[in-house]
Amino acid sequence: MKTTVLDSYAVISYLQQQEGYQEVATIFDECAAKDREVFLSIINWGEVIYQAIRRGGETRAKLAEDAMAALPIQLVEANKELTHQAAVLKASNKMSYADCFAAALAVKKKGELVTGDSEFKQVEKQVKVRWIK
């Protein structure tokens, strides 16, 4: 079974049907066929929520939260091990701390990271990145 980690960019692309959303939809279809597992760090889940609040307030955030709950995404809490890996990545790269959690989760799960965020080019040696742009 394939393992995929989404960052907030990929989730937002899907929810707002922006560039790359069809590739994310295909990933979700593979989950339904039991060919793929999809993970999202709770930190990146929070990024999706705060972006929704900025764009449309609490109502839009609630819609995003409900939409994510309906998707075949497994949320992963930020435990000590994951946080340490994110801190290591942050210390050696010019990436947002939240992006480091997505990359750390991909390392932990030994899966591909799906994104369109160019910040992840810095960690392509540590993480297999699937670009949706």
Secondary structure, DSSP 8 states (H G I E B T S, - for coil): -EEEEE-HHHHHHHHTT-TTHHHHHHHHHHHHTTSEEEEEEHHHHHHHHHHHHHHHHHHHHHHHHHHHHHSSEEEE---HHHHHHHHHHHHHS-S-HHHHHHHHHHHHHT-EEEE--GGGGGGTTTSEEEE--
